[in-house]
Amino acid sequence: MQGRIGHLYRDEQGMSFVYVGMGFMGFLAASTLAIDVGMFMTARAQAQNAADAGALSGVVGLVANSYTDRSASGPAVQSAINTARSNTVMGKAPSVLSGDVTFPVSPNGQSNRVQVQVYRTGTRGTAVPTLLGSMFGVNSVDITATATAEASPANAMTCVKPFMIPDKWQEVQTPPWDTGDSFDKYTSKGVLLANPDLYRDCCAPARATTSIRASISHGRCRATPAATSTATTSPTAIRR
């Protein structure tokens, strides 16, 4: 009996099954990291894209449709919700309710922002299921994303300082030039006009239409009327 026990103690048969089992568990863990975690990162990026699109659409609705209507049925909220939902997360529309669209105040005190929160969570019945995580007790994960868009004036300047030389042309017409004229040399089909306007280069020695010349006006200040001014000037073409 003692010899038999000693033989079993020293017997190495079946040890490969132990190593294979341990290796298989490690393989499953690595597969979970590679597949499920990669899928979760993709879902998170898609959710962020949905939130970004919803916030941008909401702020467009705020500016273009109604800046004061910020109710749940208003254009800003509805545009944000519909656009965010149209961007699927792992093939399924995320959950975006009217309460997920808010209008936070910017640091300068203006209420010109739209914030959208996107959910694929278990509490809303839209959690992202796992593929291999269920073997480790993880059946699903919650994905959320938040984005904020702001409406800002696109052209706050009234008179931007020109850093280019104003050149002029000679308007060949009767009656003389007026504020509605433009530089005309060709027809709409590219045919040269019989009496085209004449462009005068700023470097030309003689300037019948203006006193501005590159040779003598380099570095000089030139006063330009403000953008709200009603004053008119001779026809001018900006040249780089």
C-alpha positions in Angstrom: 0.0 0.0 0.0 2.8 2.4 0.9 4.5 1.7 -2.4 1.3 2.4 -4.3 0.8 5.8 -2.5 4.4 6.7 -3.3 3.9 5.9 -6.9 0.8 8.0 -7.2 2.6 10.9 -5.5 5.4 10.8 -8.0 3.2 10.1 -11.0 3.1 13.1 -13.5 0.4 11.8 -15.8 -2.5 14.3 -16.3 -0.4 17.4 -15.4 -0.8 18.6 -19.0 -4.5 19.0 -18.4 -3.8 21.4 -15.5 -1.5 23.6 -17.6 -3.9 23.5 -20.5 -6.8 24.6 -18.2 -4.8 27.4 -16.8 -3.6 28.5 -20.2 -7.2 28.4 -21.5 -8.4 30.7 -18.7 -5.6 33.1 -19.6 -6.5 32.9 -23.3 -10.1 33.8 -22.4 -9.0 36.7 -20.3 -6.8 38.0 -23.1 -9.7 37.5 -25.6 -12.0 39.4 -23.4 -9.6 42.3 -23.2 -9.0 42.3 -27.0 -12.7 41.9 -28.0 -15.0 43.3 -25.4 -12.8 46.2 -24.2 -12.1 47.1 -27.8 -15.8 47.0 -28.5 -16.5 49.2 -25.5 -13.9 51.8 -26.7 -15.6 51.8 -30.1 -19.0 52.2 -28.4 -17.7 55.1 -26.4 -16.3 56.9 -29.5 -19.6 56.4 -31.3 -21.5 57.7 -28.3 -19.3 60.8 -28.2 -19.9 61.3 -31.9 -23.7 61.1 -31.3 -23.4 63.7 -28.5 -21.3 66.0 -30.6 -23.7 65.9 -33.5 -26.7 66.4 -31.2 -25.1 69.5 -29.5 -24.1 71.0 -32.8 -27.6 70.4 -34.2 -29.2 71.8 -31.1 -27.2 75.0 -31.2 -28.0 75.5 -34.9 -31.7 75.1 -34.0 -31.2 77.6 -31.2 -29.7 80.2 -33.6 -31.5 79.5 -36.8 -35.0 78.7 -35.6 -35.7 80.2 -32.2 -33.3 81.5 -29.6 -36.0 81.9 -26.9 -37.9 78.6 -27.3 -35.9 76.2 -25.1 -38.8 74.0 -24.1 -38.9 70.2 -24.6 -40.9 70.7 -27.9 -38.7 73.6 -29.1 -36.6 73.3 -32.2 -33.3 73.4 -30.3 -34.2 70.4 -28.0 -35.9 68.4 -30.8 -33.1 68.9 -33.2 -30.5 67.8 -30.6 -32.5 64.7 -29.7 -33.3 63.6 -33.3 -29.7 64.1 -34.5 -28.2 62.3 -31.5 -30.5 59.4 -31.9 -29.8 59.1 -35.6 -26.1 58.3 -34.7 -26.2 54.7 -33.6 -24.0 53.2 -30.9 -23.0 49.7 -31.8 -25.9 49.4 -34.2 -28.6 50.7 -31.8 -29.9 54.3 -31.2 -28.8 55.8 -27.9 -31.2 57.0 -25.3 -31.6 60.8 -25.3 -34.5 62.4 -23.5 -35.6 66.0 -23.4 -34.1 66.3 -19.9 -30.7 65.3 -21.4 -30.6 68.6 -23.4 -29.7 71.5 -21.3 -28.6 75.1 -21.8 -25.7 75.9 -19.6 -24.3 79.4 -19.2 -21.0 80.3 -20.7 -18.2 81.8 -18.6 -19.1 85.3 -19.9 -22.6 84.9 -18.5 -24.4 84.3 -21.8 -26.9 81.4 -22.2 -25.7 80.5 -25.6 -24.7 76.9 -25.1 -26.4 73.6 -25.7 -25.3 70.5 -23.8 -26.4 67.0 -24.8 -26.0 63.8 -22.8 -26.2 60.4 -24.6 -26.8 57.1 -22.8 -26.6 53.4 -23.4 -27.1 52.2 -19.9 -28.8 49.5 -18.0 -31.2 51.9 -16.2 -32.6 52.9 -19.6 -32.6 49.4 -21.0 -29.9 50.2 -23.6 -26.7 48.8 -22.1 -24.1 47.4 -24.4 -23.9 43.6 -24.1 -20.6 41.8 -23.8 -19.4 38.9 -26.0 -17.1 37.1 -23.7 -17.4 39.0 -20.5 -20.4 36.9 -19.4 -17.9 34.1 -18.6 -16.5 36.4 -15.9 -19.8 37.6 -14.6 -20.0 40.8 -16.7 -23.0 40.7 -19.0 -23.2 44.4 -20.1 -21.6 47.8 -19.6 -22.9 51.3 -19.4 -21.8 53.9 -22.0 -22.4 57.6 -21.7 -21.1 60.7 -23.4 -21.6 64.5 -23.0 -20.9 67.3 -25.5 -21.5 71.0 -25.4 -21.7 73.4 -28.4 -21.7 77.2 -28.2 -23.2 79.8 -30.5 -20.8 82.7 -31.0 -20.9 85.8 -33.4 -19.1 84.9 -36.6 -18.1 88.5 -37.5 -17.8 90.7 -34.5 -15.4 93.1 -36.3 -16.8 96.3 -37.8 -13.8 97.5 -39.7 -10.8 95.2 -40.0 -7.5 96.9 -40.7 -6.5 96.2 -44.3 -3.1 94.7 -44.8 -3.3 94.9 -48.6 -2.8 97.6 -51.2 -6.1 99.0 -52.6 -5.8 99.2 -56.4 -8.3 100.9 -58.7 -9.5 100.5 -62.2 -10.7 102.8 -64.8 -14.4 102.4 -65.4 -15.2 102.6 -69.1 -18.8 103.4 -69.3 -21.4 106.1 -69.7 -22.5 107.4 -67.3 -19.5 107.4 -65.0 -18.9 104.9 -62.1 -21.3 104.5 -59.3 -21.4 102.3 -56.2 -23.1 99.5 -58.0 -20.4 99.0 -60.6 -17.8 96.2 -60.7 -14.7 95.4 -62.7 -16.0 94.1 -66.0 -13.6 92.8 -68.7 -15.3 89.6 -70.0 -18.8 88.5 -70.7 -20.3 85.5 -68.8 -19.0 83.2 -71.5 -15.5 84.5 -71.3 -15.6 86.8 -74.3 -13.7 90.1 -74.1 -16.0 93.1 -74.0 -15.8 95.7 -76.7 -15.0 98.4 -74.1 -13.6 96.5 -71.1 -12.6 98.2 -67.9 -9.0 99.1 -67.6 -7.0 97.9 -64.6 -4.2 100.1 -63.4 -1.4 98.3 -61.6 -0.2 99.9 -58.4 3.4 99.9 -59.6 2.6 101.8 -62.8 4.5 105.1 -63.1 1.3 107.0 -64.0 -1.9 106.7 -62.0 -4.8 108.6 -63.5 -7.3 107.1 -61.2 -5.6 107.2 -57.8 -2.7 108.7 -56.0 -1.7 105.4 -54.3 1.5 103.9 -55.8 3.7 101.2 -54.4 6.8 103.2 -55.1 5.8 106.2 -53.0 3.1 104.9 -50.6 5.0 102.1 -48.9 4.4 102.2 -45.2 2.0 105.1 -45.3 -1.2 105.0 -43.3 -4.5 105.1 -45.2 -7.7 106.0 -43.5 -10.6 103.7 -44.4 -14.3 104.4 -43.6 -15.9 102.3 -40.9 -18.1 99.4 -41.9 -21.2 101.4 -40.8 -20.2 104.5 -42.9 -22.3 105.5 -45.9 -19.4 107.2 -47.6 -18.6 106.0 -51.2 -15.3 105.8 -52.9 -14.0 105.1 -56.3 -14.1 101.5 -57.5 -11.5 99.5 -55.7 -10.1 96.0 -56.1 -8.1 94.4 -53.3 -4.9 92.8 -54.6 -2.5 90.6 -52.6 
